[in-house]
Amino acid sequence: MHYIWKYSLYEIRKYQADTGEHVRIIEPGIHNHDGGPDFTNAKIEIEDTIWAGNIEIHKQASDWYTHNHHLDPTYDNVILHVVTKNNRECYNSQGRQIPCITIVPDAIIESRYIELIRSNHSIPCSTFLNSIDSDRKSLWLSTLTVERLEQKSRYFHELLTFTKNSWEETLFIHLARSFGLKINALPFELLAKSVPLKSIISQPGNLFRTEAILFGQAGFLEEIFNDDYPTQLRKEYQYYKRKYSLKPIHKNLWRFLRLRPLNFPTIRIAQFSDLLTRNSNLLSQTIDCLTPEQLREIYSCKVSDYWKTHYSFGVPSTERNKELGINTINTIIINTIVPLMFVYGNVKNRNDVKEKAISFLEQIPPEKNHITRTSKEIGFPCRQAAESQALFELTEHYCSVKRCLDCQIGNLLLSDRLLWSTKA
């Protein structure tokens, strides 16, 4: 009913209210998603008088009393009650009767909506997408790309509050989280939050010192080792642990099971240490980048000599460079760097940085998963990260929760009879 009223998908004519008055809808108003009446700033004509105010919508008129609107002064400025079944006269808290009209939903629109809601497809309207103009789909994807960035912005704002508006520490913490991938994201975040950034950047270029602090804070240097390198790291860490009053996180937080050795948290910490050691002004370097290639150069990481022959402390392995892969770097750019630049541009009023962030997404290949692999088959070709991010937003925040009425494609399908008749 909200959808039908919002988009005027009802018969445009004069209605007779239960008060006997004739009502003509001029403007349906603005959909209110907060508390209070459903639509605000509406305009209607009752007999020969123009009224401006709020609209309340229910399935049946008696819901007015079920929701206690007759006791709530917030609803005293409701000028019209819209229902599908008028089974009771309604009065506000001042005793004034609210004119009520009955609108019957279009049966075709209702049946379309029910079919979409009952669909078992990950994208409920997937069987219709090939019949929709590509320009319309591209426009909706562009909107969803920005919406996705705004969704991710919330976490950055939380981090800015945590770091007292330190952009450097915010980048540091979110980067750490991204190095943990999904399975070790939380312990990496806890690790970064436990480390004062100044303890690392005060001596740029000192990889051994950075590894000692990070591995120590990660809880990996609590035991006694037979190897020289971890023994030296442990000794170095004990000094900085006392100096900065550091408290390590629990080692048992880290997950190794079912991970490829290259994704072990020990290797990720070694790579993260290399990144921090080589780039003492990481924030400014990142913001100043002009191309994704420059970002990839900054965020390409390798490991120290010890980790070339180890995946864990004290367990030798075949020598391997263990550089951060291009796909992982792209993932870090997509999920950390680009959102950070977008938020930075918003907060600093730097539209050039925001536009650059979106431009980077348009130049990076899309992520590879079941959503992007099947996107072409359902009429959403995915050629760049901007489109894959849009598809994630569509799937997670629209399709999976059946928000078809809030989706531009859903709106089009519900209102266009021709598109429904050309169902694939």
Contacts in CASP RR format, 6 or more apart in sequence:
PFRMAT RR
TARGET T0000
AUTHOR 0000-0000-0000
METHOD contacts of the structure
MODEL  1
MHYIWKYSLYEIRKYQADTGEHVRIIEPGIHNHDGGPDFTNAKIEIEDTI
WAGNIEIHKQASDWYTHNHHLDPTYDNVILHVVTKNNRECYNSQGRQIPC
ITIVPDAIIESRYIELIRSNHSIPCSTFLNSIDSDRKSLWLSTLTVERLE
QKSRYFHELLTFTKNSWEETLFIHLARSFGLKINALPFELLAKSVPLKSI
ISQPGNLFRTEAILFGQAGFLEEIFNDDYPTQLRKEYQYYKRKYSLKPIH
KNLWRFLRLRPLNFPTIRIAQFSDLLTRNSNLLSQTIDCLTPEQLREIYS
CKVSDYWKTHYSFGVPSTERNKELGINTINTIIINTIVPLMFVYGNVKNR
NDVKEKAISFLEQIPPEKNHITRTSKEIGFPCRQAAESQALFELTEHYCS
VKRCLDCQIGNLLLSDRLLWSTKA
1 57 0 8 1.000
1 58 0 8 1.000
1 59 0 8 1.000
1 82 0 8 1.000
1 84 0 8 1.000
1 103 0 8 1.000
1 105 0 8 1.000
2 31 0 8 1.000
2 38 0 8 1.000
2 57 0 8 1.000
2 405 0 8 1.000
3 9 0 8 1.000
3 113 0 8 1.000
3 405 0 8 1.000
3 414 0 8 1.000
4 10 0 8 1.000
4 103 0 8 1.000
4 105 0 8 1.000
4 106 0 8 1.000
4 109 0 8 1.000
5 28 0 8 1.000
5 38 0 8 1.000
5 39 0 8 1.000
5 55 0 8 1.000
5 57 0 8 1.000
5 82 0 8 1.000
5 103 0 8 1.000
6 28 0 8 1.000
6 31 0 8 1.000
6 39 0 8 1.000
7 411 0 8 1.000
7 415 0 8 1.000
8 25 0 8 1.000
8 28 0 8 1.000
9 106 0 8 1.000
9 109 0 8 1.000
9 414 0 8 1.000
9 415 0 8 1.000
10 103 0 8 1.000
10 105 0 8 1.000
10 106 0 8 1.000
11 103 0 8 1.000
12 25 0 8 1.000
14 22 0 8 1.000
14 23 0 8 1.000
14 24 0 8 1.000
15 22 0 8 1.000
15 23 0 8 1.000
15 24 0 8 1.000
15 25 0 8 1.000
15 101 0 8 1.000
15 102 0 8 1.000
15 103 0 8 1.000
16 22 0 8 1.000
16 23 0 8 1.000
16 101 0 8 1.000
17 23 0 8 1.000
17 46 0 8 1.000
17 80 0 8 1.000
17 99 0 8 1.000
17 100 0 8 1.000
17 101 0 8 1.000
18 61 0 8 1.000
18 86 0 8 1.000
18 89 0 8 1.000
18 99 0 8 1.000
18 100 0 8 1.000
18 101 0 8 1.000
19 97 0 8 1.000
19 99 0 8 1.000
19 100 0 8 1.000
21 46 0 8 1.000
21 47 0 8 1.000
21 99 0 8 1.000
22 46 0 8 1.000
22 47 0 8 1.000
23 44 0 8 1.000
23 45 0 8 1.000
23 46 0 8 1.000
23 80 0 8 1.000
23 99 0 8 1.000
23 101 0 8 1.000
24 44 0 8 1.000
24 45 0 8 1.000
25 42 0 8 1.000
25 44 0 8 1.000
26 43 0 8 1.000
26 44 0 8 1.000
26 45 0 8 1.000
26 50 0 8 1.000
27 41 0 8 1.000
27 42 0 8 1.000
27 43 0 8 1.000
27 44 0 8 1.000
28 39 0 8 1.000
28 42 0 8 1.000
28 55 0 8 1.000
29 39 0 8 1.000
29 40 0 8 1.000
29 41 0 8 1.000
29 42 0 8 1.000
29 43 0 8 1.000
29 55 0 8 1.000
30 39 0 8 1.000
30 40 0 8 1.000
30 41 0 8 1.000
31 38 0 8 1.000
31 39 0 8 1.000
32 38 0 8 1.000
32 39 0 8 1.000
32 40 0 8 1.000
32 54 0 8 1.000
35 74 0 8 1.000
36 54 0 8 1.000
36 74 0 8 1.000
36 75 0 8 1.000
37 54 0 8 1.000
37 55 0 8 1.000
37 56 0 8 1.000
37 74 0 8 1.000
37 75 0 8 1.000
37 77 0 8 1.000
37 78 0 8 1.000
38 54 0 8 1.000
38 55 0 8 1.000
38 56 0 8 1.000
38 57 0 8 1.000
39 54 0 8 1.000
39 55 0 8 1.000
39 56 0 8 1.000
39 57 0 8 1.000
40 53 0 8 1.000
40 54 0 8 1.000
41 52 0 8 1.000
41 53 0 8 1.000
41 54 0 8 1.000
42 52 0 8 1.000
42 53 0 8 1.000
42 54 0 8 1.000
42 55 0 8 1.000
42 79 0 8 1.000
42 80 0 8 1.000
43 50 0 8 1.000
43 51 0 8 1.000
43 52 0 8 1.000
43 53 0 8 1.000
44 50 0 8 1.000
44 51 0 8 1.000
44 79 0 8 1.000
44 80 0 8 1.000
45 51 0 8 1.000
46 79 0 8 1.000
46 99 0 8 1.000
51 79 0 8 1.000
51 80 0 8 1.000
52 79 0 8 1.000
53 77 0 8 1.000
53 78 0 8 1.000
53 79 0 8 1.000
54 75 0 8 1.000
54 77 0 8 1.000
54 78 0 8 1.000
54 79 0 8 1.000
55 78 0 8 1.000
55 79 0 8 1.000
55 80 0 8 1.000
55 81 0 8 1.000
55 82 0 8 1.000
56 64 0 8 1.000
56 69 0 8 1.000
56 75 0 8 1.000
56 78 0 8 1.000
56 80 0 8 1.000
56 81 0 8 1.000
56 82 0 8 1.000
56 98 0 8 1.000
57 81 0 8 1.000
57 82 0 8 1.000
57 83 0 8 1.000
58 64 0 8 1.000
58 67 0 8 1.000
58 81 0 8 1.000
58 82 0 8 1.000
58 83 0 8 1.000
59 83 0 8 1.000
59 84 0 8 1.000
59 85 0 8 1.000
60 83 0 8 1.000
60 84 0 8 1.000
60 85 0 8 1.000
60 86 0 8 1.000
60 87 0 8 1.000
60 88 0 8 1.000
61 81 0 8 1.000
61 83 0 8 1.000
61 85 0 8 1.000
61 86 0 8 1.000
61 87 0 8 1.000
61 88 0 8 1.000
61 89 0 8 1.000
61 90 0 8 1.000
61 100 0 8 1.000
62 87 0 8 1.000
62 88 0 8 1.000
63 83 0 8 1.000
64 70 0 8 1.000
64 81 0 8 1.000
64 88 0 8 1.000
64 90 0 8 1.000
64 98 0 8 1.000
65 88 0 8 1.000
65 90 0 8 1.000
69 75 0 8 1.000
69 78 0 8 1.000
69 90 0 8 1.000
69 92 0 8 1.000
70 90 0 8 1.000
70 91 0 8 1.000
70 92 0 8 1.000
70 93 0 8 1.000
71 93 0 8 1.000
72 93 0 8 1.000
73 93 0 8 1.000
75 92 0 8 1.000
75 93 0 8 1.000
76 92 0 8 1.000
76 93 0 8 1.000
76 94 0 8 1.000
76 96 0 8 1.000
78 92 0 8 1.000
78 98 0 8 1.000
79 98 0 8 1.000
79 99 0 8 1.000
80 98 0 8 1.000
80 99 0 8 1.000
80 100 0 8 1.000
80 101 0 8 1.000
81 90 0 8 1.000
81 98 0 8 1.000
81 99 0 8 1.000
81 100 0 8 1.000
81 101 0 8 1.000
82 100 0 8 1.000
82 101 0 8 1.000
82 103 0 8 1.000
83 100 0 8 1.000
83 101 0 8 1.000
83 102 0 8 1.000
83 103 0 8 1.000
84 102 0 8 1.000
84 103 0 8 1.000
84 104 0 8 1.000
84 105 0 8 1.000
85 102 0 8 1.000
86 100 0 8 1.000
86 101 0 8 1.000
86 102 0 8 1.000
89 97 0 8 1.000
89 100 0 8 1.000
90 97 0 8 1.000
90 98 0 8 1.000
90 100 0 8 1.000
91 97 0 8 1.000
91 98 0 8 1.000
92 98 0 8 1.000
108 417 0 8 1.000
108 420 0 8 1.000
109 414 0 8 1.000
109 415 0 8 1.000
112 413 0 8 1.000
112 414 0 8 1.000
112 420 0 8 1.000
113 404 0 8 1.000
113 405 0 8 1.000
113 414 0 8 1.000
116 124 0 8 1.000
116 125 0 8 1.000
116 402 0 8 1.000
116 404 0 8 1.000
116 410 0 8 1.000
116 413 0 8 1.000
116 414 0 8 1.000
117 124 0 8 1.000
117 402 0 8 1.000
117 404 0 8 1.000
119 125 0 8 1.000
121 127 0 8 1.000
122 371 0 8 1.000
122 395 0 8 1.000
122 399 0 8 1.000
122 400 0 8 1.000
123 129 0 8 1.000
123 378 0 8 1.000
123 380 0 8 1.000
123 394 0 8 1.000
123 395 0 8 1.000
123 399 0 8 1.000
124 399 0 8 1.000
124 402 0 8 1.000
124 404 0 8 1.000
125 404 0 8 1.000
125 409 0 8 1.000
125 410 0 8 1.000
125 413 0 8 1.000
126 378 0 8 1.000
126 379 0 8 1.000
127 423 0 8 1.000
127 424 0 8 1.000
128 413 0 8 1.000
128 419 0 8 1.000
128 420 0 8 1.000
128 422 0 8 1.000
128 423 0 8 1.000
128 424 0 8 1.000
129 137 0 8 1.000
129 378 0 8 1.000
129 379 0 8 1.000
129 380 0 8 1.000
129 409 0 8 1.000
129 424 0 8 1.000
130 378 0 8 1.000
130 379 0 8 1.000
130 424 0 8 1.000
131 419 0 8 1.000
131 422 0 8 1.000
131 423 0 8 1.000
131 424 0 8 1.000
132 409 0 8 1.000
132 412 0 8 1.000
132 413 0 8 1.000
132 419 0 8 1.000
136 408 0 8 1.000
136 409 0 8 1.000
136 412 0 8 1.000
137 379 0 8 1.000
137 380 0 8 1.000
137 409 0 8 1.000
139 408 0 8 1.000
140 390 0 8 1.000
140 407 0 8 1.000
140 408 0 8 1.000
140 409 0 8 1.000
141 380 0 8 1.000
141 386 0 8 1.000
141 387 0 8 1.000
141 390 0 8 1.000
141 391 0 8 1.000
141 394 0 8 1.000
142 386 0 8 1.000
142 390 0 8 1.000
143 390 0 8 1.000
143 408 0 8 1.000
144 389 0 8 1.000
144 390 0 8 1.000
144 391 0 8 1.000
144 393 0 8 1.000
144 394 0 8 1.000
145 358 0 8 1.000
145 361 0 8 1.000
145 386 0 8 1.000
145 387 0 8 1.000
145 389 0 8 1.000
145 390 0 8 1.000
145 393 0 8 1.000
146 358 0 8 1.000
147 393 0 8 1.000
147 397 0 8 1.000
148 389 0 8 1.000
148 390 0 8 1.000
148 392 0 8 1.000
148 393 0 8 1.000
149 338 0 8 1.000
149 339 0 8 1.000
149 342 0 8 1.000
149 357 0 8 1.000
149 358 0 8 1.000
149 389 0 8 1.000
151 393 0 8 1.000
151 397 0 8 1.000
152 335 0 8 1.000
152 339 0 8 1.000
152 342 0 8 1.000
153 339 0 8 1.000
153 342 0 8 1.000
153 343 0 8 1.000
153 346 0 8 1.000
155 174 0 8 1.000
156 170 0 8 1.000
156 174 0 8 1.000
156 339 0 8 1.000
156 340 0 8 1.000
156 343 0 8 1.000
157 343 0 8 1.000
159 169 0 8 1.000
159 170 0 8 1.000
159 173 0 8 1.000
159 174 0 8 1.000
160 166 0 8 1.000
160 167 0 8 1.000
160 170 0 8 1.000
160 347 0 8 1.000
162 173 0 8 1.000
162 193 0 8 1.000
163 169 0 8 1.000
163 170 0 8 1.000
163 173 0 8 1.000
166 197 0 8 1.000
167 283 0 8 1.000
167 344 0 8 1.000
168 197 0 8 1.000
168 282 0 8 1.000
168 283 0 8 1.000
169 197 0 8 1.000
170 340 0 8 1.000
171 282 0 8 1.000
171 283 0 8 1.000
171 286 0 8 1.000
171 336 0 8 1.000
171 340 0 8 1.000
172 192 0 8 1.000
172 197 0 8 1.000
172 276 0 8 1.000
172 282 0 8 1.000
173 189 0 8 1.000
173 192 0 8 1.000
173 193 0 8 1.000
174 336 0 8 1.000
174 340 0 8 1.000
175 192 0 8 1.000
175 272 0 8 1.000
175 275 0 8 1.000
175 282 0 8 1.000
175 332 0 8 1.000
175 336 0 8 1.000
176 188 0 8 1.000
176 189 0 8 1.000
176 191 0 8 1.000
176 192 0 8 1.000
176 272 0 8 1.000
177 185 0 8 1.000
177 186 0 8 1.000
177 188 0 8 1.000
177 189 0 8 1.000
177 192 0 8 1.000
177 336 0 8 1.000
178 185 0 8 1.000
178 331 0 8 1.000
178 332 0 8 1.000
178 335 0 8 1.000
178 336 0 8 1.000
179 188 0 8 1.000
179 268 0 8 1.000
179 269 0 8 1.000
179 271 0 8 1.000
179 272 0 8 1.000
179 332 0 8 1.000
180 187 0 8 1.000
180 188 0 8 1.000
180 265 0 8 1.000
180 268 0 8 1.000
181 263 0 8 1.000
181 268 0 8 1.000
183 255 0 8 1.000
183 259 0 8 1.000
184 254 0 8 1.000
184 255 0 8 1.000
184 265 0 8 1.000
184 268 0 8 1.000
186 253 0 8 1.000
187 218 0 8 1.000
187 249 0 8 1.000
187 253 0 8 1.000
187 254 0 8 1.000
187 255 0 8 1.000
187 265 0 8 1.000
188 265 0 8 1.000
188 268 0 8 1.000
190 249 0 8 1.000
190 253 0 8 1.000
191 214 0 8 1.000
191 217 0 8 1.000
191 218 0 8 1.000
191 249 0 8 1.000
191 269 0 8 1.000
194 217 0 8 1.000
194 246 0 8 1.000
194 247 0 8 1.000
194 248 0 8 1.000
194 249 0 8 1.000
195 213 0 8 1.000
195 214 0 8 1.000
195 217 0 8 1.000
195 246 0 8 1.000
196 244 0 8 1.000
199 213 0 8 1.000
199 240 0 8 1.000
199 243 0 8 1.000
199 244 0 8 1.000
199 246 0 8 1.000
200 209 0 8 1.000
200 210 0 8 1.000
200 213 0 8 1.000
200 214 0 8 1.000
200 276 0 8 1.000
201 276 0 8 1.000
201 280 0 8 1.000
203 209 0 8 1.000
204 277 0 8 1.000
204 280 0 8 1.000
205 277 0 8 1.000
205 278 0 8 1.000
205 280 0 8 1.000
206 277 0 8 1.000
207 273 0 8 1.000
207 274 0 8 1.000
207 277 0 8 1.000
207 304 0 8 1.000
208 232 0 8 1.000
208 233 0 8 1.000
208 236 0 8 1.000
208 304 0 8 1.000
209 236 0 8 1.000
209 240 0 8 1.000
210 273 0 8 1.000
210 276 0 8 1.000
210 277 0 8 1.000
211 233 0 8 1.000
211 269 0 8 1.000
211 270 0 8 1.000
211 273 0 8 1.000
211 304 0 8 1.000
212 221 0 8 1.000
212 233 0 8 1.000
212 234 0 8 1.000
212 236 0 8 1.000
212 237 0 8 1.000
212 240 0 8 1.000
213 237 0 8 1.000
213 240 0 8 1.000
213 246 0 8 1.000
214 269 0 8 1.000
214 272 0 8 1.000
214 273 0 8 1.000
215 221 0 8 1.000
215 230 0 8 1.000
215 233 0 8 1.000
215 237 0 8 1.000
215 266 0 8 1.000
215 269 0 8 1.000
216 222 0 8 1.000
216 233 0 8 1.000
216 234 0 8 1.000
216 237 0 8 1.000
216 241 0 8 1.000
216 248 0 8 1.000
217 246 0 8 1.000
217 248 0 8 1.000
217 249 0 8 1.000
218 248 0 8 1.000
218 249 0 8 1.000
218 251 0 8 1.000
218 254 0 8 1.000
218 265 0 8 1.000
218 269 0 8 1.000
219 248 0 8 1.000
219 249 0 8 1.000
219 250 0 8 1.000
219 251 0 8 1.000
220 230 0 8 1.000
220 251 0 8 1.000
220 266 0 8 1.000
220 269 0 8 1.000
220 313 0 8 1.000
221 230 0 8 1.000
221 233 0 8 1.000
221 234 0 8 1.000
221 237 0 8 1.000
221 248 0 8 1.000
222 248 0 8 1.000
222 251 0 8 1.000
224 231 0 8 1.000
225 231 0 8 1.000
225 234 0 8 1.000
225 313 0 8 1.000
225 314 0 8 1.000
226 314 0 8 1.000
227 313 0 8 1.000
227 314 0 8 1.000
229 306 0 8 1.000
230 313 0 8 1.000
230 314 0 8 1.000
240 246 0 8 1.000
241 248 0 8 1.000
254 265 0 8 1.000
255 265 0 8 1.000
256 264 0 8 1.000
256 265 0 8 1.000
256 312 0 8 1.000
261 267 0 8 1.000
261 311 0 8 1.000
261 317 0 8 1.000
262 322 0 8 1.000
264 311 0 8 1.000
264 312 0 8 1.000
266 307 0 8 1.000
266 310 0 8 1.000
266 311 0 8 1.000
266 312 0 8 1.000
266 313 0 8 1.000
267 303 0 8 1.000
267 307 0 8 1.000
267 311 0 8 1.000
267 322 0 8 1.000
270 303 0 8 1.000
270 304 0 8 1.000
270 307 0 8 1.000
270 322 0 8 1.000
271 301 0 8 1.000
271 302 0 8 1.000
271 303 0 8 1.000
271 322 0 8 1.000
271 323 0 8 1.000
271 324 0 8 1.000
272 301 0 8 1.000
273 304 0 8 1.000
274 301 0 8 1.000
274 302 0 8 1.000
274 303 0 8 1.000
274 304 0 8 1.000
275 282 0 8 1.000
275 299 0 8 1.000
275 301 0 8 1.000
276 282 0 8 1.000
279 285 0 8 1.000
279 298 0 8 1.000
282 298 0 8 1.000
285 298 0 8 1.000
286 295 0 8 1.000
286 298 0 8 1.000
286 337 0 8 1.000
286 340 0 8 1.000
286 341 0 8 1.000
287 341 0 8 1.000
287 344 0 8 1.000
287 353 0 8 1.000
289 295 0 8 1.000
289 298 0 8 1.000
290 356 0 8 1.000
291 360 0 8 1.000
291 363 0 8 1.000
292 333 0 8 1.000
292 360 0 8 1.000
292 363 0 8 1.000
292 364 0 8 1.000
295 329 0 8 1.000
295 333 0 8 1.000
295 337 0 8 1.000
295 360 0 8 1.000
296 326 0 8 1.000
296 329 0 8 1.000
296 330 0 8 1.000
296 333 0 8 1.000
299 324 0 8 1.000
299 329 0 8 1.000
299 332 0 8 1.000
299 333 0 8 1.000
299 337 0 8 1.000
300 323 0 8 1.000
300 324 0 8 1.000
300 325 0 8 1.000
300 329 0 8 1.000
301 323 0 8 1.000
301 324 0 8 1.000
302 321 0 8 1.000
302 322 0 8 1.000
302 323 0 8 1.000
302 324 0 8 1.000
303 321 0 8 1.000
303 322 0 8 1.000
303 323 0 8 1.000
307 322 0 8 1.000
308 319 0 8 1.000
308 320 0 8 1.000
308 321 0 8 1.000
308 322 0 8 1.000
309 316 0 8 1.000
309 317 0 8 1.000
309 318 0 8 1.000
309 319 0 8 1.000
310 316 0 8 1.000
310 317 0 8 1.000
311 317 0 8 1.000
327 368 0 8 1.000
330 364 0 8 1.000
330 365 0 8 1.000
330 367 0 8 1.000
330 385 0 8 1.000
331 367 0 8 1.000
333 360 0 8 1.000
333 364 0 8 1.000
334 361 0 8 1.000
334 364 0 8 1.000
334 367 0 8 1.000
334 385 0 8 1.000
334 389 0 8 1.000
337 360 0 8 1.000
338 357 0 8 1.000
338 358 0 8 1.000
338 360 0 8 1.000
338 361 0 8 1.000
339 357 0 8 1.000
341 353 0 8 1.000
341 354 0 8 1.000
341 356 0 8 1.000
341 357 0 8 1.000
341 360 0 8 1.000
342 353 0 8 1.000
342 354 0 8 1.000
342 357 0 8 1.000
342 358 0 8 1.000
344 350 0 8 1.000
344 353 0 8 1.000
345 351 0 8 1.000
345 353 0 8 1.000
345 354 0 8 1.000
345 357 0 8 1.000
346 354 0 8 1.000
358 386 0 8 1.000
361 384 0 8 1.000
361 385 0 8 1.000
361 386 0 8 1.000
361 389 0 8 1.000
362 384 0 8 1.000
362 385 0 8 1.000
362 386 0 8 1.000
363 384 0 8 1.000
364 384 0 8 1.000
364 385 0 8 1.000
365 384 0 8 1.000
365 385 0 8 1.000
366 372 0 8 1.000
366 382 0 8 1.000
366 383 0 8 1.000
366 384 0 8 1.000
366 385 0 8 1.000
366 387 0 8 1.000
366 388 0 8 1.000
367 385 0 8 1.000
367 388 0 8 1.000
371 388 0 8 1.000
371 391 0 8 1.000
371 392 0 8 1.000
371 395 0 8 1.000
372 382 0 8 1.000
372 388 0 8 1.000
372 391 0 8 1.000
375 381 0 8 1.000
375 382 0 8 1.000
375 387 0 8 1.000
375 388 0 8 1.000
375 391 0 8 1.000
376 382 0 8 1.000
380 387 0 8 1.000
380 391 0 8 1.000
381 387 0 8 1.000
382 388 0 8 1.000
382 391 0 8 1.000
394 407 0 8 1.000
397 403 0 8 1.000
398 404 0 8 1.000
398 406 0 8 1.000
398 407 0 8 1.000
399 407 0 8 1.000
404 410 0 8 1.000
404 413 0 8 1.000
404 414 0 8 1.000
405 411 0 8 1.000
405 414 0 8 1.000
412 419 0 8 1.000
413 419 0 8 1.000
413 420 0 8 1.000
END
